[in-house]
């Protein structure tokens, strides 16, 4: 249950809703999409309250991605991606071009996967197709509910990296739900940390790390402080490369951390 939250998502930013299960993250996302209605207050989208908007028109302007892509099991990969463009009455040629463009961007061979069904795909492939489907009609807003949560750590890291590099997303407004602190710091322009239906603190990753509002924020980030600091200061990827190349050993990294870098 949400308790009177107020939240503004800026155009073109990635806002992460971070918190444990039951904190209200997914409910907030569903309210934004109009899947649930608030008892009080309203959601304003493009200057118009959702309560005064056509729900179907709003949903078509918001791509939605969930764990394992949420694909229709009896639709092929092409049919899954073509769902919204067909509803919008796109020309077949335009749908085909969009399908090929997105799959190539997401490192999936369009011809190979075209007639495959979700059950024939790996978890990582399903997630890529789910993202392609959400982006198919080029919506201005993308909502993502624990989109990488069901993947193994290696696949999860790879898809996150692909996601961040997609030029398709540079001008989109993204709201991402996760319970993973490192994921939030890696992907979010701002983070709204939630607990028991309220937003405890909302700010940039650096603000949450260096200016925590209270003990809850400190304890939530506590176990990951050094890693999060590396991400905020831009050192994380450089240290990863140094470790992989052998220029830096694990022991040397531990020494750096203990001496405060």
C-alpha positions as CSV (number, residue, x, y, z in Angstrom):
1,X,0.0,0.0,0.0
2,X,1.3,3.4,-1.0
3,X,1.1,6.3,1.5
4,X,0.7,9.6,-0.2
5,X,3.9,9.5,-2.4
6,X,4.8,12.5,-4.7
7,X,7.2,11.8,-7.5
8,X,8.2,13.7,-10.6
9,X,9.9,11.8,-13.5
10,X,11.8,14.1,-15.8
11,X,11.7,13.8,-19.5
12,X,14.6,11.7,-20.8
13,X,15.8,10.5,-17.5
14,X,16.1,7.0,-16.1
15,X,14.5,6.9,-12.7
16,X,15.0,3.7,-10.6
17,X,12.5,2.6,-8.0
18,X,14.6,0.7,-5.5
19,X,13.5,-1.2,-2.5
20,X,12.8,-4.6,-0.9
21,X,9.7,-6.7,-1.8
22,X,6.6,-5.1,-0.6
23,X,8.0,-1.6,-0.6
24,X,5.5,-0.4,-3.2
25,X,7.8,-0.3,-6.3
26,X,5.6,-2.4,-8.7
27,X,2.4,-0.8,-7.4
28,X,3.9,2.6,-8.3
29,X,4.8,1.4,-11.8
30,X,1.3,0.0,-12.3
31,X,-0.2,3.3,-11.3
32,X,1.9,5.1,-13.8
33,X,0.7,2.8,-16.6
34,X,-2.9,2.9,-15.5
35,X,-3.0,-0.8,-14.6
36,X,-4.2,0.3,-11.1
37,X,-6.0,3.3,-9.9
38,X,-5.1,5.5,-6.9
39,X,-7.6,5.9,-4.1
40,X,-6.5,9.5,-3.9
41,X,-4.5,11.9,-6.1
42,X,-3.7,11.3,-9.8
43,X,-0.9,10.6,-12.3
44,X,-0.2,13.4,-14.7
45,X,1.1,12.3,-18.1
46,X,1.9,15.0,-20.7
47,X,0.1,17.5,-18.6
48,X,-3.2,15.5,-18.5
49,X,-4.4,13.4,-15.5
50,X,-4.7,9.7,-16.3
51,X,-8.2,9.8,-14.8
52,X,-9.2,12.1,-17.7
53,X,-7.2,10.2,-20.4
54,X,-8.0,7.3,-22.7
55,X,-6.3,4.4,-20.9
56,X,-5.6,2.5,-24.2
57,X,-4.0,5.6,-25.8
58,X,-1.8,6.0,-22.7
59,X,-0.7,2.4,-22.6
60,X,0.4,2.6,-26.3
61,X,2.8,5.4,-25.3
62,X,4.4,3.3,-22.6
63,X,6.5,0.3,-23.3
64,X,6.3,-2.3,-20.5
65,X,9.0,-4.9,-19.7
66,X,8.8,-7.5,-17.0
67,X,10.9,-10.5,-15.9
68,X,11.5,-13.0,-18.8
69,X,10.0,-10.4,-21.2
70,X,6.4,-11.4,-20.5
71,X,6.1,-12.7,-24.0
72,X,2.9,-14.3,-25.5
73,X,3.8,-18.0,-25.5
74,X,1.8,-18.9,-28.6
75,X,3.2,-16.0,-30.7
76,X,6.5,-16.2,-32.6
77,X,9.2,-13.7,-31.9
78,X,8.1,-11.7,-34.9
79,X,4.4,-11.8,-33.9
80,X,5.3,-10.7,-30.3
81,X,7.3,-7.7,-31.6
82,X,4.6,-6.8,-34.1
83,X,1.7,-6.7,-31.7
84,X,1.5,-3.0,-30.9
85,X,2.6,-1.7,-34.4
86,X,-0.3,-3.8,-35.9
87,X,-2.7,-2.3,-33.4
88,X,-1.5,1.1,-34.5
89,X,-2.1,0.0,-38.1
90,X,1.5,0.3,-39.3
91,X,2.2,-0.8,-42.9
92,X,3.7,-4.3,-43.1
93,X,6.9,-3.0,-44.6
94,X,7.4,-0.5,-41.7
95,X,6.8,-3.3,-39.1
96,X,9.3,-5.5,-40.9
97,X,12.0,-2.8,-40.9
98,X,11.4,-2.0,-37.3
99,X,11.6,-5.7,-36.4
100,X,14.9,-6.2,-38.1
101,X,16.4,-2.9,-36.8
102,X,15.6,-3.8,-33.1
103,X,16.8,-7.4,-33.3
104,X,20.1,-6.4,-34.9
105,X,20.5,-3.8,-32.2
106,X,19.9,-6.4,-29.5
107,X,22.3,-8.9,-31.1
108,X,19.7,-11.4,-32.3
109,X,19.7,-12.6,-35.9
110,X,16.3,-11.5,-37.4
111,X,15.9,-14.4,-39.8
112,X,17.0,-17.1,-37.3
113,X,14.6,-16.0,-34.5
114,X,11.7,-14.8,-36.6
115,X,9.6,-18.0,-36.4
116,X,10.8,-19.3,-33.0
117,X,8.5,-19.3,-30.0
118,X,9.4,-18.0,-26.5
119,X,9.9,-21.6,-25.1
120,X,12.6,-22.1,-27.7
121,X,14.6,-19.2,-26.4
122,X,17.1,-18.8,-23.5
123,X,16.3,-16.5,-20.7
124,X,18.6,-13.8,-22.1
125,X,17.1,-14.1,-25.5
126,X,13.5,-13.9,-24.1
127,X,14.6,-10.7,-22.3
128,X,16.0,-9.2,-25.4
129,X,12.8,-10.0,-27.4
130,X,10.7,-8.5,-24.5
131,X,12.7,-5.3,-24.7
132,X,12.3,-5.2,-28.5
133,X,8.6,-5.6,-28.1
134,X,8.4,-2.8,-25.6
135,X,10.4,-0.6,-28.0
136,X,8.6,-1.6,-31.2
137,X,6.2,1.3,-31.5
138,X,9.0,3.7,-30.3
139,X,7.1,4.9,-27.2
140,X,8.4,8.0,-25.4
141,X,8.2,6.1,-22.0
142,X,9.6,2.7,-21.0
143,X,8.5,1.0,-17.8
144,X,10.6,-1.9,-16.6
145,X,9.6,-4.2,-13.7
146,X,12.6,-6.2,-12.5
147,X,13.5,-6.8,-16.1
148,X,16.8,-8.7,-15.4
149,X,15.8,-10.4,-12.2
150,X,15.3,-13.9,-13.6
151,X,18.7,-14.0,-15.4
152,X,21.9,-15.5,-14.2
153,X,24.6,-12.9,-13.1
154,X,26.7,-13.1,-16.3
155,X,23.7,-12.8,-18.7
156,X,22.2,-10.1,-16.5
157,X,25.4,-8.0,-16.6
158,X,25.7,-8.4,-20.4
159,X,22.1,-7.4,-21.1
160,X,22.4,-4.4,-18.7
161,X,25.4,-3.3,-20.7
162,X,23.6,-3.7,-24.0
163,X,20.6,-1.8,-22.6
164,X,22.8,1.2,-21.5
165,X,24.4,1.4,-25.0
166,X,21.1,1.4,-27.0
167,X,20.7,4.6,-28.9
168,X,17.0,3.8,-28.9
169,X,16.9,4.9,-25.3
170,X,18.8,8.1,-25.3
171,X,15.7,10.3,-25.5
172,X,13.3,8.1,-23.7
173,X,11.9,8.4,-20.2
174,X,12.6,5.2,-18.3
175,X,11.2,4.1,-14.9
176,X,12.9,0.9,-13.7
177,X,12.0,-1.2,-10.7
178,X,14.7,-3.2,-9.0
179,X,15.8,-4.5,-5.6
180,X,19.4,-4.7,-6.7
181,X,21.4,-1.8,-5.3
182,X,24.3,-2.1,-7.8
183,X,21.9,-2.3,-10.7
184,X,20.2,0.9,-9.5
185,X,23.5,2.8,-9.2
186,X,24.6,1.5,-12.6
187,X,21.5,2.4,-14.5
188,X,19.8,5.3,-12.7
189,X,20.1,9.0,-13.3
190,X,18.1,9.3,-10.1
191,X,17.0,6.7,-7.5
192,X,13.8,6.7,-5.4
193,X,14.5,4.4,-2.4
194,X,11.2,3.1,-1.1
195,X,10.1,1.4,2.1
196,X,6.6,0.3,3.3
197,X,4.8,2.4,0.7
198,X,6.8,5.7,1.0
199,X,9.7,7.2,-0.7
200,X,12.4,7.5,1.9
201,X,14.9,9.4,-0.3
202,X,15.0,10.4,-4.0
203,X,18.2,11.7,-5.6
204,X,21.2,11.0,-7.7
205,X,23.3,7.9,-6.9
206,X,26.0,10.2,-5.4
207,X,23.4,12.0,-3.3
208,X,22.1,8.8,-1.7
209,X,25.7,7.6,-1.1
210,X,27.1,10.9,0.3
211,X,24.0,12.5,1.8
212,X,21.8,9.8,3.2
213,X,18.5,11.1,4.7
214,X,18.5,8.7,7.6
215,X,19.7,5.4,9.1
216,X,17.5,3.3,6.8
217,X,19.3,4.7,3.7
218,X,22.7,4.2,5.3
219,X,21.9,0.6,6.2
220,X,20.3,-0.2,2.8
221,X,23.4,0.9,1.0
222,X,25.9,-0.2,3.7
223,X,27.1,-3.5,2.4
224,X,27.9,-2.1,-1.0
225,X,29.4,1.3,-0.1
226,X,32.8,0.8,-1.7
227,X,31.5,-0.7,-4.9
228,X,28.9,2.0,-5.2
229,X,31.5,4.7,-4.6
230,X,33.6,3.2,-7.4
231,X,30.6,3.4,-9.8
232,X,29.8,7.0,-8.8
233,X,33.4,8.1,-9.3
234,X,33.8,6.3,-12.6
235,X,36.5,3.9,-11.4
236,X,34.5,0.7,-11.5
237,X,34.9,-0.2,-15.2
238,X,38.6,0.8,-15.2
239,X,39.3,-1.4,-12.2
240,X,37.4,-4.3,-13.9
241,X,39.6,-3.9,-17.0
242,X,42.8,-3.8,-14.9
243,X,41.7,-7.0,-13.1
244,X,40.9,-8.8,-16.4
245,X,44.2,-7.7,-18.0
246,X,46.3,-8.8,-15.0
247,X,47.5,-5.3,-14.4
248,X,45.8,-5.3,-11.0
249,X,45.6,-8.2,-8.6
250,X,42.7,-9.0,-6.2
251,X,45.1,-8.5,-3.3
252,X,46.1,-5.1,-4.6
253,X,42.5,-4.1,-5.0
254,X,41.7,-5.1,-1.4
255,X,44.6,-2.9,-0.3
256,X,43.3,0.0,-2.3
257,X,39.8,-0.4,-0.8
258,X,41.1,-0.6,2.8
259,X,43.3,2.5,2.3
260,X,40.4,4.5,0.9
261,X,41.6,4.4,-2.8
